Amino acid sequence: MRLYALDDNELVAIGPARNGELLEIVLADPEDDARVIHAMPARRRFIRYLEGREKP
């Protein structure tokens, strides 16, 4: 799993679900009151980050 800061208040996690499918999950306020505000199968742009080719 990889974690990247999208901005000061949002963090994206990219990693596998239990079935092996890659997911992208965005957390709001990760330092204080973290909550998931977005979750879906990982899009190609986020898979590139997981592979280390780019960063958000």
N, C-alpha and C positions, 0 to 999 in steps of 0.2 A: 504494500500500500504506500502511496505517496500523498503528502499533504503540501498544499501550496496556498499562500495568502493571495486572495483576489484583491483585497484592499484591507483597510484597518479593521473592518468589522465582519469580514467574510473569509471563510477558509474552505477550500475544496479538498475533498478526500477522493482518491481514485484507487479502486481495488476490487478484488473479487467478491461476489456474493457466495453463498454456500454452494450453489450449483456451478460455480466457476465463471459465470457471466460477469464481465467488468461493469462496475457501477461508478457513477459520478454523484457525489453527495456534497451539497453546499451547506455549511453551518454558519449561522449568524451569531454574532457576539461570542466567539469561541472562548474568550478569556473570562467572561462574566456568567451569563445565563445562556449557554449554548443551546441552540435548537436547529433542527433540520428545516431548511426552507426550500430545498430542491433535491430530488433524488430520481434518477432514471438510468437506463443503460448508458454506458459511457459513449460519448460521441468521439469521432475520429480526432478532433483537436485535443481532447483530453487524453486519449490513448498515446498521442505523441509525447505528452508530458511524462506519462508513465514510463515510456521507453527511454526517456532522458534526452530526446532530440530537441525539445524546446521547453521553455517555462512560460507560464501564463503572464 
